[in-house]
């Protein structure tokens, strides 16, 4: 197993260049899917390797419930620096589990509270709340989800800008952006090196909805004006795993992108470009991370099987 067990913990560094370049050079839809996939795979791989290290560390603790053979020198020799790495992995994995659990719990709690707040309203695709706080967000759930918006925000927008707002939020629901946001939130909790990808996906998901709204409305400038106005007064979404209208991502960059030409849709960037090289580097890093974690897991299982008394 050797040092391969440590590689998935640091290989997320290979995705940093693409996290920055993808949001600038790729279509938002492509960038969101690419970065979310890379973040999800790398987070799983690093968590698996932390779990393997934790087994070695736990086996060294007195009074642990594991078989005695799991603490033999042959098992410990499979992990470099087993004394330090094995025991350090125990609190690290507990922190990861607690952080991911808290993210799941908060996401579910916010969704449940939001649905309860809308229980008395008509079951239409749009829920307008008589609230003095201006905000709007896409609330998943049910067959198609609902767009939640307050009268305070609607009063700040012109009729065409309101259509842009609704088109933007419906794009979030149609593409299920809350799933992408939840995956990168969990990935960043599992491995801090994946935080740049979380930030990038928060931006590209909004840009994806911006472009879909501009296509639906037929006027990119109207969508840009609606986003700019909402950003001045909006308070954001109730949770980072729910997509909003003008809260996530640098708003000036989104407005500037809408005032320019529509991005070109590409399935995969060319290798002979900066973003292409960054994307291939992240892809190779993800593949190496997956192979390293799989190799480490299989090796550890075989070693523990051999060390387990019959």
Helices and strands as residue ranges (DSSP letters): H 4-10, G 11-15, H 16-25, H 28-59, G 68-71, H 73-76, H 82-117, E 126-129, E 136-139, E 146-150, H 151-154, H 159-175, H 177-190, G 192-194, H 195-217, H 220-233, H 251-259, H 274-307
